[in-house]
Amino acid sequence: FYESDSNGRVLLGMKDAISVIVNAERTQVQKRLLLLNLKELYAIFKKSNPKVSVGFSTFAKLRPKHYILAGASGSHSVCVCSIH
């Protein structure tokens, strides 16, 4: 669900990459900026997946590390409006 392009944008800077361990192997992954806050994302998730029983706290814990929230340190240089 988090991987959808409608929920976030890729940050294109060289320093906007994070090292993530996948299958016991370290890889570089580009950071993505979430366009909505977690409560709004959770509401959309529940609407699109009504049979999945996941609470908000678990939904927040399952957020991948390379997805950052708007307003986080370093994300102030990116416009998050839907026009641009």
C-alpha positions as CSV (number, residue, x, y, z in Angstrom):
1,F,0.0,0.0,0.0
2,Y,2.8,2.4,0.9
3,E,4.5,1.7,-2.5
4,S,1.7,3.4,-4.5
5,D,2.7,6.5,-6.4
6,S,-0.5,8.2,-5.4
7,N,0.6,8.1,-1.7
8,G,4.1,9.5,-2.1
9,R,6.8,11.0,-4.2
10,V,10.5,10.1,-4.8
11,L,13.0,12.5,-3.4
12,L,15.6,13.0,-6.1
13,G,18.7,14.3,-4.3
14,M,21.9,12.4,-3.9
15,K,21.6,12.5,-0.1
16,D,18.0,11.3,-0.2
17,A,19.0,7.7,-0.2
18,I,18.9,5.3,2.8
19,S,20.6,2.0,3.3
20,V,18.1,-0.8,3.9
21,I,18.7,-4.5,4.7
22,V,16.7,-6.8,2.4
23,N,17.2,-10.6,2.5
24,A,20.4,-10.2,4.6
25,E,21.9,-7.8,2.0
26,R,22.3,-4.1,2.3
27,T,21.0,-2.0,-0.6
28,Q,20.5,1.7,-1.2
29,V,16.9,2.8,-1.6
30,Q,15.8,6.3,-2.6
31,K,13.7,8.1,0.1
32,R,10.0,8.7,-0.6
33,L,7.9,11.6,0.8
34,L,4.4,10.7,2.0
35,L,1.9,13.2,0.7
36,L,-0.7,12.5,3.4
37,N,-0.4,12.1,7.2
38,L,-0.6,8.6,8.6
39,K,-4.3,9.0,9.8
40,E,-5.4,9.9,6.3
41,L,-3.4,7.0,4.8
42,Y,-4.9,4.7,7.3
43,A,-8.4,5.8,6.4
44,I,-7.7,5.2,2.7
45,F,-6.2,1.8,3.5
46,K,-9.3,0.7,5.6
47,K,-11.6,1.9,2.8
48,S,-9.7,0.0,0.1
49,N,-9.1,-3.1,2.3
50,P,-12.1,-3.6,4.5
51,K,-11.4,-7.3,5.3
52,V,-7.8,-6.7,6.6
53,S,-7.8,-6.3,10.4
54,V,-5.0,-3.9,11.2
55,G,-5.0,-1.3,13.9
56,F,-3.6,2.2,13.4
57,S,-0.5,1.6,15.6
58,T,0.4,-1.6,13.6
59,F,-0.2,0.3,10.3
60,A,2.2,3.0,11.5
61,K,4.8,0.4,12.6
62,L,4.7,-1.3,9.2
63,R,5.7,1.9,7.4
64,P,9.0,1.3,5.6
65,K,12.0,3.3,6.9
66,H,12.6,5.0,3.5
67,Y,9.1,6.6,3.6
68,I,9.4,10.0,5.4
69,L,6.5,12.2,6.5
70,A,6.1,15.7,5.2
71,G,7.5,18.1,7.7
72,A,10.4,15.8,8.7
73,S,13.9,17.2,8.8
74,G,15.2,17.7,5.2
75,S,11.8,17.5,3.5
76,H,11.1,21.3,3.6
77,S,12.6,21.8,0.1
78,V,9.9,19.8,-1.6
79,C,6.4,21.1,-2.4
80,V,3.8,18.5,-1.5
81,C,0.7,20.1,-3.2
82,S,-1.0,18.1,-5.9
83,I,-0.6,20.9,-8.6
84,H,3.2,20.6,-9.0
